[in-house]
Amino acid sequence: MPLIETEALVVRTVEVGESDVVATVITEQAGKVGLVVRGARKGSRRVGGALEPVHTVGVLFEDKGAELCTLKESRIVRLRSAVTGDLDALEAAGTALRWARHLFPPRTVEPEGWRVLVGLLDALEEGASAHSAVPKAALARAGLAMLAAVGYALEFDQCVSCGRPCPVGRPAYVDPARGGLLCRSCGGAHTLVGADLRAAASALVRGEAASLDERQARELLALVDRAMAAHAGFER
């Protein structure tokens, strides 16, 4: 029975029976898996308190090929105490972990998605430690990158229906559930995105640097969350 050792992020825990827990984790080496943690609620030594979200944990688990694997050991390898002590940063981290739980398919390694998720948590930790974080902007950027990593990149340059380019410097209608920009000839959409935000979002999708003010970050974050809900099938 193969043993797998990898770094992981806990995205959900559910109590089972009198003492066990089933933890859903996003792992670097095995993708999203469910782990049965025997005796977790009785202070099992194999857990060592390492079932908290936000922190990166090292896990060793046994994979029998069933739906759930069995956790053998876990330990915290990257503590993010500043995030847990900052409500805005903690909310942003929680949203990103929820996105990952729904968006990433089971047992599918997502190296770019993992990199983006860990990078966001590290950025939130650094920002919270320096009291200079802008969680909404960081979360919006990470959300765009996560969507792109699993093949759902939002399109801000041309119509996703007919392929017609939208002129630079123009506002445009965007439908996140359909993948991005929709021109008027193809029916448009309910959300009109301003030219400045469209340009910034387009640059971020291409992996380029772009600044977002608080309003733009909030608007882009709403678009990303709607796209996540549409593609991952969860309620907002």
C-alpha positions as CSV (number, residue, x, y, z in Angstrom):
1,M,0.0,0.0,0.0
2,P,1.7,3.2,-1.1
3,L,2.6,5.9,1.3
4,I,2.5,9.5,0.0
5,E,4.4,12.3,1.7
6,T,3.7,15.8,0.5
7,E,2.9,19.4,1.6
8,A,-0.8,20.2,1.9
9,L,-3.4,22.8,2.8
10,V,-6.5,21.9,4.8
11,V,-9.6,23.2,3.1
12,R,-12.3,21.4,5.1
13,T,-12.7,19.1,8.2
14,V,-15.8,17.1,9.1
15,E,-16.3,15.2,12.4
16,V,-17.0,11.5,12.0
17,G,-18.1,9.1,14.7
18,E,-16.9,9.7,18.3
19,S,-13.3,10.7,17.7
20,D,-12.4,10.7,14.0
21,V,-12.2,13.5,11.4
22,V,-12.3,13.5,7.6
23,A,-10.0,16.3,6.3
24,T,-10.2,17.5,2.7
25,V,-6.7,18.7,1.7
26,I,-5.1,20.2,-1.4
27,T,-1.7,18.6,-1.8
28,E,1.3,19.5,-3.9
29,Q,2.0,15.9,-5.0
30,A,-1.4,14.2,-5.2
31,G,-4.0,17.0,-5.8
32,K,-7.2,17.1,-3.7
33,V,-7.7,14.1,-1.4
34,G,-9.8,13.2,1.6
35,L,-8.0,11.9,4.6
36,V,-9.4,9.9,7.5
37,V,-7.7,11.1,10.7
38,R,-8.2,8.4,13.4
39,G,-8.6,9.8,16.9
40,A,-8.1,13.4,15.9
41,R,-10.7,14.7,18.4
42,K,-8.9,12.8,21.2
43,G,-5.6,14.5,20.7
44,S,-4.0,12.0,18.4
45,R,-0.2,12.3,18.3
46,R,-0.1,11.7,14.6
47,V,-2.0,15.0,14.0
48,G,-0.1,17.3,16.4
49,G,-2.6,20.1,16.0
50,A,-1.8,20.3,12.2
51,L,-5.3,20.3,10.9
52,E,-5.8,24.0,10.9
53,P,-6.4,25.8,7.6
54,V,-4.1,28.6,6.3
55,H,-0.9,27.0,7.5
56,T,1.0,24.7,5.1
57,V,1.3,21.2,6.6
58,G,3.4,18.2,5.8
59,V,1.3,15.0,5.6
60,L,2.1,11.3,5.3
61,F,-0.9,9.2,4.2
62,E,-1.7,5.7,3.0
63,D,-3.5,5.5,-0.3
64,K,-5.4,2.2,-0.7
65,G,-7.1,3.4,-3.9
66,A,-10.4,4.0,-2.1
67,E,-12.3,7.3,-1.9
68,L,-10.6,8.2,1.3
69,C,-7.0,7.8,2.3
70,T,-5.7,7.3,5.9
71,L,-3.5,10.0,7.5
72,K,-0.4,8.6,9.3
73,E,1.4,11.8,10.3
74,S,1.1,15.5,9.9
75,R,3.0,18.5,11.0
76,I,3.0,22.3,10.4
77,V,5.8,23.3,8.0
78,R,4.8,26.9,7.3
79,L,3.0,28.8,10.1
80,R,1.0,31.9,9.1
81,S,0.1,33.4,12.4
82,A,-0.3,36.9,11.1
83,V,-3.1,35.8,8.8
84,T,-5.0,34.2,11.6
85,G,-4.7,37.4,13.6
86,D,-6.0,39.7,10.9
87,L,-9.7,39.5,10.1
88,D,-9.4,40.8,6.5
89,A,-6.5,38.6,5.6
90,L,-8.2,35.6,7.3
91,E,-11.4,36.2,5.3
92,A,-9.4,36.4,2.0
93,A,-7.5,33.2,2.9
94,G,-10.8,31.4,3.7
95,T,-12.3,32.5,0.4
96,A,-9.3,31.2,-1.6
97,L,-9.4,27.9,0.2
98,R,-13.1,27.5,-0.4
99,W,-12.5,28.2,-4.1
100,A,-9.8,25.6,-4.3
101,R,-11.9,23.0,-2.5
102,H,-14.7,23.4,-5.1
103,L,-12.6,24.2,-8.2
104,F,-9.8,21.6,-8.1
105,P,-10.8,18.1,-9.2
106,P,-10.1,15.1,-6.9
107,R,-6.7,13.4,-7.2
108,T,-5.6,15.7,-10.0
109,V,-2.3,17.4,-9.5
110,E,-2.6,21.2,-10.2
111,P,1.0,22.5,-9.9
112,E,0.1,26.0,-11.1
113,G,-3.0,26.2,-8.9
114,W,-1.0,25.0,-5.9
115,R,1.6,27.7,-6.6
116,V,-1.0,30.4,-6.8
117,L,-2.7,29.3,-3.7
118,V,0.4,29.1,-1.6
119,G,1.7,32.4,-3.1
120,L,-1.5,34.1,-2.0
121,L,-1.3,32.8,1.5
122,D,2.3,33.9,1.8
123,A,1.4,37.4,0.4
124,L,-1.4,37.7,2.9
125,E,1.0,36.7,5.7
126,E,3.6,39.2,4.6
127,G,1.1,42.0,4.3
128,A,-0.6,41.2,7.6
129,S,2.7,41.1,9.3
130,A,3.6,44.6,7.9
131,H,0.1,45.9,8.4
132,S,0.1,46.9,4.8
133,A,-2.0,44.2,3.2
134,V,-4.7,44.8,0.6
135,P,-6.4,41.4,0.8
136,K,-9.1,42.1,-1.8
137,A,-6.7,43.0,-4.5
138,A,-4.4,40.0,-3.7
139,L,-7.4,37.7,-3.7
140,A,-8.8,39.0,-7.0
141,R,-5.4,38.5,-8.7
142,A,-5.1,35.0,-7.2
143,G,-8.6,34.2,-8.3
144,L,-7.9,35.1,-11.9
145,A,-4.8,33.0,-11.8
146,M,-6.5,30.0,-10.2
147,L,-9.2,30.1,-12.9
148,A,-6.6,30.1,-15.6
149,A,-4.7,27.3,-14.0
150,V,-7.6,24.9,-14.4
151,G,-8.6,26.0,-17.8
152,Y,-11.3,28.6,-17.0
153,A,-9.4,31.9,-17.7
154,L,-11.7,34.9,-18.0
155,E,-11.4,36.7,-21.4
156,F,-11.4,40.5,-21.3
157,D,-10.0,41.3,-24.8
158,Q,-12.5,39.7,-27.2
159,C,-16.0,38.3,-27.3
160,V,-16.1,34.8,-26.0
161,S,-19.0,34.0,-28.4
162,C,-17.9,35.4,-31.8
163,G,-14.3,36.2,-31.1
164,R,-14.6,39.9,-32.1
165,P,-11.9,42.0,-30.4
166,C,-13.0,44.8,-28.2
167,P,-11.1,48.1,-28.8
168,V,-8.5,49.1,-26.2
169,G,-9.8,51.8,-23.9
170,R,-13.4,50.8,-24.1
171,P,-15.7,49.5,-21.4
172,A,-17.3,46.1,-22.1
173,Y,-20.0,43.8,-21.0
174,V,-18.7,40.7,-19.1
175,D,-20.5,37.5,-18.1
176,P,-18.2,35.5,-15.8
177,A,-20.3,32.3,-16.1
178,R,-19.8,32.3,-19.9
179,G,-16.1,33.0,-19.7
180,G,-15.7,36.8,-20.0
181,L,-16.5,39.5,-22.5
182,L,-19.7,39.4,-24.6
183,C,-20.2,42.0,-27.3
184,R,-23.6,43.6,-27.9
185,S,-24.1,41.7,-31.1
186,C,-23.9,38.5,-29.1
187,G,-26.4,39.7,-26.5
188,G,-24.0,41.5,-24.1
189,A,-24.3,40.8,-20.4
190,H,-25.7,42.4,-17.2
191,T,-22.3,43.6,-15.9
192,L,-20.5,46.5,-17.6
193,V,-16.8,46.7,-16.8
194,G,-15.0,50.0,-17.1
195,A,-12.1,50.5,-19.5
196,D,-9.5,50.9,-16.7
197,L,-10.6,47.8,-14.9
198,R,-10.8,45.8,-18.1
199,A,-7.3,46.8,-19.0
200,A,-6.0,45.8,-15.6
201,A,-7.8,42.5,-15.5
202,S,-6.6,41.7,-19.0
203,A,-3.0,42.3,-17.9
204,L,-3.4,40.2,-14.8
205,V,-4.8,37.3,-16.9
206,R,-1.6,37.5,-19.0
207,G,0.5,37.3,-15.9
208,E,1.6,40.9,-16.1
209,A,1.6,43.4,-13.2
210,A,-1.3,45.8,-12.8
211,S,-2.5,47.9,-9.9
212,L,-6.0,47.8,-8.5
213,D,-7.6,50.4,-6.2
214,E,-10.1,49.3,-3.6
215,R,-13.2,49.8,-5.9
216,Q,-11.6,48.0,-8.8
217,A,-10.5,45.1,-6.5
218,R,-14.0,44.8,-5.2
219,E,-15.6,44.7,-8.6
220,L,-13.0,42.3,-10.0
221,L,-13.4,40.1,-7.0
222,A,-17.2,39.9,-7.6
223,L,-16.6,38.8,-11.2
224,V,-14.1,36.1,-10.1
225,D,-16.4,34.8,-7.4
226,R,-19.2,34.5,-9.9
227,A,-17.0,32.6,-12.3
228,M,-15.8,30.3,-9.6
229,A,-19.4,29.6,-8.6
230,A,-20.5,28.9,-12.2
231,H,-17.6,26.5,-13.0
232,A,-17.2,24.8,-9.6
233,G,-20.9,24.5,-8.9
234,F,-21.2,26.0,-5.5
235,E,-23.7,28.6,-4.1
236,R,-22.4,32.1,-3.5
